[in-house]
Amino acid sequence: MMSHESKGLIRIDPAGTGQALRSLIPPEAAQLPILLWRLGLGKLIGQVLMLISTTGRRSGLVRRAAPEYFYVNGKKYVLADPEAQWYQNVQANPAATVQTAYGTETVIVRRVTDREELTAVFVTLLHNRPTTANSISRDLGVQSVEDDLAANTERLPLVTFDHTDLPTPPPLEADLRWALPVSIGVLYALWQLRKALRR
């Protein structure tokens, strides 16, 4: 049984504990990275999470999510949760906008099926993220990276991002950047007031 540890990474969950844990996490928590991005913290969280803007497959509206990503040979990759809304959206319309700490790109989301590319990515995962890679290996029954992995490409929703000049959804703006310093200022003022009242 597979479950997503976050919106981006896939893990084995033989005991079904992931589903129980997710039931304790409010749905609003998935929106936290987006809120942090709007507060102007994209340079920080964008080191680990990618903000991806897609077009809703039914609504046609801009939808956003923040899966975890990683680099291999200078390219970005995401191990997607097949049930994630953003992933289902890009199956219908692969044109998307991605934002990380390193900038904004207009892309076509492409599922990796090439054997050589898939092997290179997985070998890198084995080296840099062995827990994730070994979990995927056990679930797919991968004994040989060269043979078994290629035979299971349809079960491994690994995607990458190719540049495009086609129209894509607009990027998310840091429209709440002002709120963070204001909040800090208010908290500081309240702290100072509390100190003064204690004198």
C-alpha positions as a printed Julia matrix, in Angstrom:
199×3 Matrix{Float64}:
   0.0    0.0     0.0
   1.32   3.4    -0.92
   0.6    6.66    0.78
   2.0   10.14    0.44
   4.15  11.46    3.22
   3.51  14.9     1.87
   2.03  16.25   -1.33
   5.2   15.39   -3.13
   6.89  12.21   -1.91
   5.67   8.63   -1.97
   6.34   6.23    0.88
   5.44   2.65    1.77
   2.75   2.37    4.41
   2.16  -1.35    5.08
   0.37  -0.8     8.37
  -1.97   1.88    7.09
  -0.64   4.32    9.65
  -0.23   7.1     7.09
  -3.97   7.3     6.51
  -4.59   7.54   10.24
  -1.97  10.25   10.64
  -3.35  12.25    7.72
  -6.77  12.18    9.36
  -5.26  14.13   12.26
  -3.92  16.85    9.97
  -6.49  19.51    9.02
  -6.91  20.05    5.25
  -5.94  23.69    5.76
  -2.38  22.55    6.58
  -1.8   21.82    2.89
  -2.33  25.52    2.23
   0.35  26.61    4.72
   3.24  26.63    2.2
   1.12  28.75   -0.13
   0.39  31.21    2.67
   4.08  31.37    3.55
   4.85  32.1    -0.09
   2.34  34.94   -0.08
   4.06  36.28    3.05
   7.27  36.6     1.08
   9.02  33.48    2.4
   9.37  31.81   -0.99
  13.16  32.06   -0.92
  13.13  29.98    2.25
  10.52  27.3     1.65
  11.35  27.21   -2.06
  14.6   25.43   -1.22
  12.56  22.28   -0.56
   9.05  22.85   -1.88
   8.02  23.81   -5.37
   4.99  26.0    -5.83
   3.19  24.73   -8.91
   0.28  26.56  -10.54
  -1.95  24.42  -12.76
  -5.27  24.77  -14.52
  -8.15  22.91  -12.87
  -9.21  20.07  -15.13
 -12.9   20.68  -14.43
 -13.12  24.29  -13.26
 -10.54  25.84  -15.6
  -9.39  27.97  -12.65
  -5.83  28.39  -11.39
  -4.98  25.78   -8.77
  -1.84  25.71   -6.65
   0.06  23.11   -4.64
   3.49  22.75   -3.06
   5.08  19.33   -3.63
   8.62  18.5    -2.56
  11.16  18.46   -5.39
  14.76  17.5    -5.99
  17.48  18.07   -8.59
  19.23  15.49  -10.74
  21.74  16.65  -13.35
  20.38  20.19  -13.19
  16.74  19.2   -13.74
  13.89  19.34  -11.26
  11.89  16.22  -10.45
   8.89  15.39   -8.3
   7.69  12.0    -7.13
   4.0   12.74   -7.29
   1.07  11.37   -5.37
  -1.21  10.05   -8.15
  -4.24  11.21   -6.17
  -2.97  14.77   -5.75
  -5.19  17.3    -7.51
  -2.27  19.1    -9.15
  -1.04  15.83  -10.64
  -4.45  15.01  -12.05
  -4.7   18.53  -13.43
  -1.46  18.25  -15.38
  -2.62  14.96  -16.88
  -5.38  16.97  -18.54
  -3.32  20.12  -19.21
   0.46  19.83  -18.69
   1.16  23.56  -19.04
   2.1   24.91  -15.61
   4.1   27.56  -13.78
   6.61  26.48  -11.15
   8.25  28.67   -8.53
  11.19  27.75   -6.35
  13.84  29.64   -4.41
  15.69  29.93   -7.7
  13.02  31.66   -9.74
   9.85  31.21  -11.78
   9.53  29.03  -14.89
   6.81  28.3   -17.42
   6.87  24.57  -18.08
   5.28  21.5   -19.55
   5.0   18.81  -16.88
   6.29  15.56  -18.34
   6.09  12.1   -16.84
   9.46  10.36  -17.0
   9.29   7.13  -19.0
  12.72   7.11  -20.65
  14.71   4.19  -19.2
  18.04   6.0   -19.08
  16.6    9.12  -17.43
  14.55   7.09  -14.97
  17.57   5.02  -13.95
  19.75   8.1   -13.47
  17.15   9.71  -11.25
  16.59   6.6    -9.18
  20.31   5.95   -8.69
  20.64   9.53   -7.43
  17.74   8.93   -5.03
  19.42   5.78   -3.75
  22.51   7.83   -2.99
  20.91  11.02   -1.63
  17.58   9.8    -0.24
  18.01   6.1     0.52
  14.94   5.83    2.76
  12.63   7.1     0.04
  14.34   5.07   -2.69
  14.32   1.84   -0.67
  10.65   2.28    0.17
   9.8    2.65   -3.51
  12.02  -0.31   -4.35
  10.23  -2.59   -1.9
   6.83  -1.58   -3.18
   7.75  -2.1    -6.82
   9.79  -5.25   -6.14
  12.87  -3.63   -7.66
  15.91  -5.89   -7.35
  17.81  -4.57  -10.35
  17.68  -0.86  -11.15
  18.47  -1.55  -14.79
  15.74  -4.16  -15.35
  12.99  -4.04  -12.73
  12.72  -0.27  -12.51
  12.2    0.14  -16.24
   9.47  -2.51  -16.13
   7.58  -0.53  -13.51
   7.64   2.95  -15.02
   3.83   3.04  -15.25
   3.62   2.59  -11.48
   6.16   5.31  -10.71
   4.64   8.78  -11.19
   7.93  10.62  -11.56
   7.61  13.94  -13.37
  10.01  16.58  -14.63
   9.55  20.04  -16.09
  10.45  21.17  -19.62
  10.54  24.86  -20.54
   7.71  26.17  -22.7
   6.69  29.44  -24.3
   3.03  28.39  -24.27
   0.59  30.26  -22.02
   0.63  28.98  -18.44
  -1.17  29.98  -15.23
   0.12  33.18  -13.58
   2.67  32.79  -10.77
   1.67  33.41   -7.18
   2.58  36.88   -5.99
   3.89  37.68   -2.51
   0.87  39.91   -1.96
   0.99  39.56    1.83
   4.65  40.5     2.15
   3.62  43.55    4.18
   1.8   41.42    6.78
   4.88  39.76    8.26
   6.75  42.92    9.37
   3.46  44.47   10.51
   2.71  41.41   12.63
   6.18  41.45   14.12
   5.84  45.16   14.87
   2.48  44.65   16.58
   3.83  41.79   18.69
   6.86  43.86   19.67
   4.63  46.8    20.65
   2.42  44.52   22.76
   5.5   43.07   24.45
   6.79  46.53   25.25
   3.37  47.56   26.58
   3.25  44.5    28.81
   6.67  45.33   30.2
   5.61  48.91   30.88
   2.44  47.81   32.71
   4.47  45.58   35.0
   6.6   48.44   36.28
